Amino acid sequence: MTSRVDFHTHSKASDGLLSPSELVERAHGKGVRYLALTDHDTTAGIAEAQAAALKTGLHLIPGVELSVTWENQCLHIVGLDIDPLQTTLAGGLESLRDLRNSRAIEMGRRLEKKGISGALQGARRLAGEGMITRTHFAQYLVDQNHCPTIQKAFDHYLSRGKAGYVQTPWVDLENGIGWINAAGGTAVLAHPQRYKMTATRMRKLLAAYRDAGGQAIEVVCGNSNRDDIRNSAGFAREFGLLGSVGSDFHSPDTPWTEIGRLRPFPEHVEPVWTKLGIALNSFVT
């Protein structure tokens, strides 16, 4: 089933495999009509994506995915329909990119100490003009035969408590949402099921998130099962949040997070696209 809406995707500007224009072309070919480019902590790919969207008739929604910290836990907040040039957001993103660069240097140092040489240089090469992310380090570890898959690279070297993991003090939840709101955007809590929280802790988070100005939650994600969707829909209704949808697409090599490959949107949740002025006769093509 292909959704006409996909509000969570990544390009080479962060840790995606495709260029922004290639991403738009793939989305158009998959039947997506409303696409948000939401690269990690950067809006560098939006202009290229907008130009490509004009050629296809696809509607491109400028977005971003921020890394934030809440009670010592890293969360991801998607900002939809933002002004990429707004100074508060632009300044905040610059600070996050500086933080990512410092983290990359330390990750390279720690992996070197573990006997893995050239990781920083390899990650930089893979990132190209985009920012260096943990995914680039993971790909380097696979390319150098240290691990068979990217997931194994995370499991053995790059996740919390492993040799290459670096604890990073991201922007706090309130300021991150503030940057999105200052840019005229709508804040969406990304992939809530991935945080592995108890229902009690999730309710605590959502109360703080809503009070800080968060407006929506991803109800349907690329790897959501029916229970995930039902639980997220329940939280959306309980906290008066809009529901969003997004594949979290990064690469054609991961078909379980393909652009537009999403389960049906649940009834009795107000969709975020109504706030963006998008009227859909059908969620799917």
Beta strands, then each sheet from edge to edge (+ up, - down):
strand 1: 5-6
strand 2: 34-37
strand 3: 59-70
strand 4: 73-80
strand 5: 171-172
strand 6: 186-189
strand 7: 216-221
strand 8: 242-246
sheet 1: 1+ 2+ 3+ 4- 6+ 7+ 8+
sheet 2: 1+ 2+ 3+ 5+
end
